[in-house]
């Protein structure tokens, strides 16, 4: 695409290769959650070079770059995540991870490059009136980084009238974006159920209290919750991802433990699932005269985009790239979770998905060894953030 034909900001488009190189450097040196020291140092170095007021160590390894212009009282926050995943990379790209067993399998290297490109543009042009807070967040993958930054006074130290974030979406063409008001991604909780019985010899089951039979019944009974308690049209998922009991064929174990992933796209359904899982587990345990240990960890809530902020970002997207560039309905079946939800529990804002391409490593699903962020998407994300800032903080 030539610059003359492109709807993107020409200055940003001209920097594509430069920021692609920055992205690839970050990609080669991935760091897990709360270990993003080298990435944070690079981010802070560039922001200082461009004239930002830089704050490091926010929530551990987080960085916030503050840029003020004019006398406007309004402020906006834009977040990018920085952490990688404990996955062995198999993308085959020249910039493949140099750290064995760790890779940027979710594109956070690309999100960081996008926001850095935005940062440089805003610093050079300053076509806004107010304050921009660029938030580089650690540990999104473990769903704890946003909470840690918030606990460290993120919004008290860096007030934001609204906050925004993006995430790449494989199998969606570059230049296409998706966002909607309301639920954008699902809650993510973990339930742990331990059924405690009495072990014994496999040849004398009548002298034991077998937790394996009870565990099997719990697994099946849990599936009735979504089928019979969640209203049609609403979304809930209960996945038993781990079930462990015993080691030997002729030994009845004294306990069985299972771990569940629980997701919903409505806070009411989330609360319902939590309640019913506990009731089912206790009921089955009582039926088999077993003791029960039940733990439910609420990790991250439903990500809810607020209407006004979503409408603004949708309009900015259309104005920049044309009406064909925006989908306003998230594809059904997408139940990923995102800890930007924690920020939206404190501030209004919007989360948007950005096309990463439809073929090769760019079309490969995230959290996959073959995945790679598409550098062609960098100017799209950066141009969108730049226009959002200029629109939200309109200069007089």
Secondary structure, 3 states (H helix, E strand, C coil): CCCCCCCCCHHHHHCHHHHHHHHHHHHHCCCCCCCCHHHHHHHHHHHHHCCCEEEEEECCCEEEEEEEECCCCCEEEEEEECCCECCCCCCCCCCCCCCCCCECCCCHHHHHHHHHHHHHHHHHHCCCCEEEEEEEECCCCCCCHHHHHHHCCHHHHCCCCEEEEEEEECCECCCCEECCCEEEECCEEEEEEEEECECEECCCHHHCECHHHHHHHHHHHHHHHHHHCCCCCCCEEEEEEEEECCCCCCEECCEEEEEEEEEECCHHHHHHHHHHHHHHHHHHHHHCCCEEEEEEEEEECCEEECHHHHHHHHHHHHHHHCHHHEECCCCCCCCCCCCHHHHHCCCCEEEEEEECECCHHHHCCCCCCCCCCCHHHHHHHHHHHHHHHHHHCCCC
